[in-house]
């Protein structure tokens, strides 16, 4: 009888605190916890660059962000170690106003830190009621070493809301760009890009979450210090920059936002490749977008739905037993509209408008 040789395997030491303390390696965390890790990573990246910054978080709970304040309280030790202050808001608009105030720190010559990165959170209806504070804060801008992220929790299927809602329209009305991470891992990457983008352009940055992402969990490799952030040098930044200042007449604020800051932000997005497609167009692009948007249950092959790859475009060919029209669109940013006329359904697909 032969005895088999056994190789001793060294097991990694794993703790529940790894999600906040492990500098590099595999971690397990929820979407809510990844937002907190993103804040810690931002402070640590600033410190590595020689910046003495602090963080400020305020908002109002509501699903799918109902557990964020609880997780922030649980992580108080880690927040305190990284100079991040959490003050829940009495309501959403007061919380947004407080975050706006955190960006005025740079106007005080006696400030103890070089900047405060602010984070606001609230569910979709909270975005609606905070519109005035968002518009004023965004048009005023943020501090050079501050930045603002607005975390919106959207309930597309109206599982725990009085109305189904999505926040992109409200953000767009306030001229606030929107980031839409696809999962837990991207919360950290997109959050760090969001702060860098905010500091560069002076814009507040919307950050969309839904229950499928924020309430999910994942195990993945983490290395926040390795997120490659490129600051554009090709866009002409004025001598006085894009940041908050005083005095600053309203018409000058509006001109700066519409004619300079938003275009600078687009240059950042282009340089860092934030609008990217990482899946096979013919099979997955439309399926992933529609599922993520929650429009329809998409099952079957693209050809079953009349989808064919045509060069750099996806072409929608209407089957003979359906009513509608032919449309051609590019990439994965797809909007879908459905109208009903009796028992007939008409599906319309449209893509982004090219400047050329």
C-alpha positions, -999 to +999 in steps of 0.1 A: +000+000+000+015+033-011+010+065+009+003+094-013+025+125-010+007+155+002+019+190-005+013+215+023-006+245+010-001+278+027-034+296+032-038+333+031-049+350+063-083+365+056-103+389+078-135+408+074-115+440+075-096+431+043-121+450+022-109+482+039-073+475+049-058+452+022-037+474-001-036+449-029-050+414-035-084+396-036-112+409-015-149+402-010-173+431-006-207+445-014-214+474-037-222+496-006-188+487+010-170+494-023-181+530-021-165+533+013-133+516+000-133+541-028-133+570-003-104+554+016-085+549-017-090+585-027-075+598+006-046+573+003-039+583-033-039+620-023-014+612+006+009+594-018+010+625-039+018+647-010-017+662-006-032+668+028-069+663+020-100+652+039-134+637+030-169+647+038-200+625+033-236+635+037-269+623+023-302+607+032-309+570+032-333+553+008-332+520-011-311+508-029-288+530-008-306+522+025-276+505+041-249+530+032-252+550+064-250+518+084-218+507+067-203+542+071-210+540+109-195+505+110-164+518+092-159+548+114-125+537+126-112+536+091-129+568+081-113+586+111-079+573+103-083+589+068-098+622+079-132+614+064-162+628+082-197+614+079-227+636+088-261+622+077-284+649+063-317+659+078-329+656+042-313+653+008-311+690-002-296+700+031-270+673+027-262+685-009-259+721+005-234+708+031-214+691+004-214+723-016-200+741+015-171+716+017-159+729-017-156+765-003-128+755+020-102+766-006-115+801-002-104+802+034-067+810+038-067+795+073-079+761+061-063+731+078-063+709+047-057+715+010-091+702-001-121+682+008-136+655-015-173+654-010-198+626-015-236+630-015-260+600-015-297+596-019-323+577-039-338+589-071-366+611-056-339+627-034-321+637-066-352+654-078-357+674-046-320+684-045-320+699-080-316+735-068-286+727-046-271+706-074-274+733-100-259+760-078-231+737-066-222+725-100-222+759-117-201+772-088-176+744-092-154+725-068-121+732-052-088+723-069-081+694-045-117+686-036-142+672-060-178+660-056-195+627-064-233+625-063-244+588-056-279+583-069-298+551-060-323+543-088-353+519-085-362+511-121-386+484-112-403+503-084-397+475-059-395+498-029-406+532-042-439+551-049-428+556-085-402+540-108-373+565-113-340+571-129-317+600-122-300+607-155-326+633-167-323+653-135-285+653-137-285+663-173-309+692-165-283+704-140-255+699-166-240+673-144-223+644-162-232+609-152-211+578-146-228+544-147-206+516-133-217+481-143-207+464-110-190+463-077-155+464-091-161+494-112-174+514-083-139+519-070-123+526-105-151+549-116-152+567-083-115+575-084-119+587-120-150+607-109-130+627-084-101+632-108-126+644-135-143+667-110-111+683-099-099+688-134-131+702-149-147+717-117-179+698-124-199+678-099-202+642-111-233+621-110-228+584-101-257+560-109-264+529-089-292+504-091-301+475-068-285+450-092-251+466-086-251+484-053-268+455-034-247+428-050-214+414-038-183+402-055-148+388-050-122+405-071-086+416-073-081+451-059-053+476-063-067+512-060-032+527-063-028+512-098-058+530-113-043+549-142-055+584-143-044+607-171-049+645-168-053+660-203-028+686-214-043+691-248-073+712-237-066+750-231-072+755-194-075+792-185-050+808-161-076+810-133-087+774-139-122+760-136-126+759-099-148+776-074-140+812-066-153+844-051-167+867-063-180+849-093-210+865-112-237+840-123-234+848-160-196+842-159-203+809-141-227+798-168-204+808-196-175+789-180-196+758-175-211+756-209-182+768-230-152+754-212-157+730-183-180+705-200-157+703-230-127+699-208-145+670-191-151+653-225-114+655-232-108+637-199-133+610-208-117+605-242-081+604-229-089+579-202-111+557-224-140+557-200-166+550-227-153+516-237-168+484-250-154+452-236-177+426-252-184+411-285-207+435-304-227+410-324-236+389-294-236+408-262-236+446-267-274+451-271-282+423-246-260+438-219-273+473-224-310+463-224-306+441-193-287+468-175-313+494-184-341+470-173-362+475-205-370+439-215-361+404-208-337+396-236-333+359-243-322+342-274-296+352-301-293+386-316-304+371-349-336+360-333-343+397-326-332+407-361-297+420-351-268+417-374-233+431-373-227+456-402-192+470-402-188+492-371-226+493-366-252+470-353-282+470-377-317+462-365-337+444-392-374+442-385-388+407-389-417+404-414-442+397-385-434+428-366-442+465-370-415+491-369-387+505-389-350+499-397-326+518-375-288+518-374-269+527-343-233+527-331-216+513-300-233+503-268-249+536-257-284+527-268-318+542-261-349+523-267-384+536-270-415+515-272-449+528-283-481+508-283-510+511-308-536+486-299-520+452-299-491+463-321-457+471-306-432+493-323-396+492-312-373+521-320-336+520-315-315+551-317-278+559-310-257+589-300-256+619-323-221+624-339-208+659-342-196+653-377 
